[in-house]
Amino acid sequence: MLYYASKVISDTAPKGNRKSWGYAIPQVYTIVLMDGFHMPGGDHKTYFHDTCLCNRDSGQIFYEGLGFIYMELINFVKSEAEVEDELDKVFFMLKNMSTLKTLPRIMNSAVFQRFFQFASYAKLTKEERTMYDISLKRKWDAEAVRMYQQEQVEGLEKQLEGLEKQLEEAKKASVVAKAEGVAQGEHKKAIETAFNLTNMGLPVEQIVEATGLSIEEFQRILRSKIEKLK
């Protein structure tokens, strides 16, 4: 156990320039699965042992970053009905995964489903693994094609939405331009009518009433015409 823990620590150390590294050692926990034999000096009842570095005389922990967890599977004898918490579920899975055909109901979660898939894969023969890998690859390829097609459809839908928006804006602009054109035509006609009525000698009040022009606008138009005639 010390070998594996030390190797992890050694692998994290840089190759040279140890001074700048400052021995910033990450937390390392070694998990030991004990199947078929007991913990030396154990009580044959406890199945989870969480050990750490501590002072032998005082029993006080002096470093939390290095620990050893021993999982004594031989001492775990609970049935599925007796499982109480998440730790029990882990032990039950490890203890019985070689004989489990389906995932127990109490472990119907994403973590245990993934765990069960790995365990099931490990039990396959070489030929079965090859067939499974081919099937899985086909599934991934089909999913990749489906996702690509979905992206293409979403892209086309966005383009169509943009085109529809542009078309709608163009229609609105056309309606506004048409309305402005009609208004300009009606205004020009009102001015011509005002000039004709002026030539006929009608008073200003009757002219503005007949044409819809304001007195101020009519006066401005008359001044403009007089300026042009000078």
Secondary structure, DSSP 8 states (H G I E B T S, - for coil): -HHHHHHHHHHHS-SS-HHHHTT----EEEEEEE-SS--TT--SS--EEEEEEE-TTT--EEEEEEEEEEEEGGG----GGG--SHHHHHHHHHHHTTT-SS--GGG-SHHHHHHHHHHHHHTS-HHHHHHHHHHHHHHHHHHHHHHHHHHHHHHHHHHHHHHHHHHHHHHHHHHHHHHHHHHHHHHHHHHHHHHHHHHTT--HHHHHHHH---HHHHHHHHHHHHHHH-
